[in-house]
Amino acid sequence: MNQTITDKDPNLLTEFEYAGYDHLTRFFDRWKGRVYFSDMAKARMGCILGYILGFKHAGESAFAEKMAEDINYKLGSLAPITNNLELTTEDGSRTVKIPRRKCILADDGTWHGFSLLWFNLIEPGTYQEHLKIAQEELDVESETGEVFETAHQRVVKKLNIRERLDEHNKYSEELTEYRYIDGEHRKFYYTISHNGGLIYHGPGAGQTFTVTLGKAPLWGIHT
């Protein structure tokens, strides 16, 4: 459904439970296009789902619901659905939205925890400017020798662009966004911003070696 529930939702825990009776990959669609999970992060999330539902089946439904709400809210906070670049078509008939931020989760080897890597949208004009410069450089270089990269490849290195969840797998989920605007197919690229962690502080967490201001949440976003 590609949305994040930030208010109390009486159906959230039920949705988490249904995920265990369905193809688990569908569960991740609620953050599709904004929050990405490595294969091991998906396995970690499956463990978390089982842990949450274990509390429910043990008669601790209120606490299970609290856990579901907390992890759902924290995941949605990593790349808010409201944080978009908005482009209006020339005729003003529609507005196109492109996420300004994305985040990749990986398994960090801690109890219910993840490592985080954020990406920021590269403004379309910035990419085009660098592409033009790279093409001019390659044109000059080709006059005196062989050229072994394209202008786009050079810009990818220059701007530290990440095009897929797994850089080494051409079939991996794409971070790059595609839009058809004013009769033109356009691409929107993302560059690495910073990293961090989504750390679990709840029952069984043990020593997390993190600093949390105020009352520790069940999961905390640390950078």
C-alpha positions in Angstrom: 0.0 0.0 0.0 3.1 2.2 0.0 2.2 4.3 3.0 3.3 4.5 6.6 0.8 4.6 9.5 2.0 7.1 12.0 -1.2 7.3 14.1 -2.6 4.5 16.2 -4.0 1.9 13.8 -6.2 -0.9 15.3 -5.5 -3.1 12.2 -1.7 -2.8 12.2 -1.0 -5.8 14.4 -3.4 -7.8 12.3 -1.6 -6.8 9.1 1.7 -7.9 10.7 0.1 -11.3 11.5 -1.3 -11.7 8.0 2.2 -11.2 6.7 3.1 -14.5 8.3 0.4 -16.3 6.4 1.2 -14.8 3.0 4.2 -14.2 0.8 6.5 -12.2 3.1 7.8 -10.1 0.2 4.4 -8.4 0.1 4.8 -7.1 3.6 7.7 -4.8 2.4 5.4 -3.1 -0.1 4.2 -0.7 2.6 7.6 1.1 2.2 8.1 0.4 -1.5 10.2 2.9 -3.4 11.6 4.6 -0.2 12.9 2.0 2.2 14.9 -0.9 0.8 15.8 -4.2 2.5 18.8 -6.3 1.7 18.1 -10.1 1.6 19.5 -10.5 5.1 17.6 -7.4 6.3 14.4 -9.1 5.1 15.3 -12.2 7.0 16.0 -10.1 10.1 12.6 -8.4 9.7 10.9 -11.8 9.5 12.5 -12.7 12.8 11.1 -9.4 14.3 7.6 -10.2 13.0 7.8 -13.6 14.6 9.0 -12.0 17.9 6.2 -9.5 17.9 3.5 -12.1 17.2 5.0 -14.4 19.9 4.1 -11.7 22.4 0.5 -11.6 21.1 0.1 -15.4 21.2 1.5 -15.4 24.7 -1.3 -13.1 25.8 0.6 -9.8 25.6 -1.4 -8.2 22.7 -1.0 -4.7 24.1 2.8 -4.9 24.1 2.8 -6.6 20.7 0.7 -3.8 19.3 3.1 -1.2 20.8 6.1 -3.0 19.1 4.3 -3.2 15.7 3.5 0.5 15.9 7.0 1.5 16.9 8.9 -0.4 14.2 6.3 0.7 11.5 6.7 4.3 12.5 10.5 4.2 12.6 10.8 2.5 9.2 8.4 5.1 7.8 10.5 7.9 9.4 13.6 6.8 7.5 12.3 8.2 4.2 9.0 10.1 4.9 6.3 9.7 2.2 5.7 13.5 2.4 9.3 14.4 1.5 9.2 14.8 -2.3 10.4 16.9 -5.2 7.3 18.1 -7.0 7.4 18.9 -10.7 4.4 20.4 -12.5 4.0 19.6 -16.2 4.1 22.5 -18.7 0.4 22.5 -19.2 -0.2 22.4 -15.4 -2.4 19.3 -15.7 -0.5 17.2 -13.2 2.2 17.2 -10.5 4.9 14.5 -10.5 6.4 13.5 -7.2 9.9 12.1 -6.7 11.1 10.9 -3.3 13.8 13.2 -2.0 15.3 10.6 0.3 15.7 6.8 0.3 17.2 4.4 2.8 18.7 0.9 2.5 18.6 -1.5 5.5 21.1 -4.2 6.0 21.5 -6.8 8.8 24.0 -5.4 11.3 24.2 -8.6 13.4 22.6 -7.2 16.5 19.3 -8.3 18.1 16.5 -6.9 15.9 18.8 -4.2 14.6 19.8 -2.9 11.2 22.5 -0.8 9.7 21.2 2.2 7.6 22.5 3.9 4.5 20.6 7.1 3.4 20.5 8.5 -0.1 19.5 12.0 -1.3 17.9 12.9 -4.6 20.3 14.6 -7.0 18.6 17.7 -8.4 17.9 17.1 -12.1 19.8 20.2 -13.2 22.9 19.1 -11.2 23.1 15.7 -13.0 22.6 17.3 -16.5 25.4 19.9 -15.8 27.9 17.2 -14.8 26.8 15.0 -17.7 27.5 17.8 -20.1 31.0 18.4 -18.6 31.8 14.7 -18.7 30.8 14.4 -22.3 33.0 17.4 -23.2 35.9 15.8 -21.4 35.4 12.5 -23.2 35.2 14.2 -26.6 38.6 15.7 -25.9 40.1 12.5 -24.6 38.9 10.5 -27.5 40.9 12.6 -29.9 44.2 11.4 -28.3 43.3 7.9 -27.3 40.7 5.3 -26.5 37.9 6.0 -24.0 36.6 3.2 -21.9 33.7 4.8 -20.1 30.5 6.7 -20.9 29.7 10.2 -19.7 27.1 8.7 -17.4 29.6 6.3 -15.9 31.9 9.2 -15.2 29.1 11.2 -13.5 28.2 8.1 -11.4 31.7 8.1 -9.9 31.8 11.9 -9.6 28.5 12.3 -7.8 28.7 8.9 -6.0 25.4 7.8 -7.5 23.8 4.5 -6.4 21.5 3.1 -9.0 20.5 -0.2 -7.4 20.0 -1.9 -4.0 22.9 -4.2 -4.8 25.5 -2.5 -7.0 26.8 -5.9 -8.2 23.5 -7.4 -9.3 21.9 -5.9 -12.4 18.6 -7.4 -11.5 18.5 -5.9 -8.0 15.8 -3.3 -7.1 16.4 0.1 -8.6 16.8 3.2 -6.6 16.7 5.3 -9.8 13.2 6.8 -10.4 11.6 7.0 -13.8 9.0 9.5 -14.9 7.3 10.5 -18.1 7.1 14.3 -18.1 6.2 16.6 -21.0 6.7 14.0 -23.6 10.1 12.9 -22.3 11.3 9.9 -20.3 13.4 11.2 -17.4 15.6 9.5 -14.8 16.2 10.8 -11.3 19.3 9.6 -9.5 20.4 9.3 -5.8 23.7 9.9 -4.1 24.9 8.5 -0.8 24.2 10.8 2.1 25.2 9.2 5.4 24.8 6.0 7.4 23.5 5.0 10.8 21.6 2.3 12.6 18.1 1.3 13.6 18.8 -0.1 17.1 16.5 -2.2 19.2 16.2 -1.2 22.8 13.4 -3.4 24.0 13.2 -6.7 25.9 16.2 -8.9 25.3 18.3 -6.1 23.7 21.1 -6.2 26.2 23.8 -3.5 26.1 23.5 -1.5 22.8 26.4 0.8 23.4 24.4 3.8 22.0 23.4 7.1 23.4 19.6 7.8 23.6 18.2 11.1 24.9 15.2 10.8 27.1 13.2 7.6 27.5 14.6 4.8 25.2 12.1 3.8 22.5 11.7 0.2 21.4 13.7 1.0 18.3 15.9 4.1 18.0 17.3 5.7 14.9 21.0 6.6 15.4 23.3 8.4 13.1 
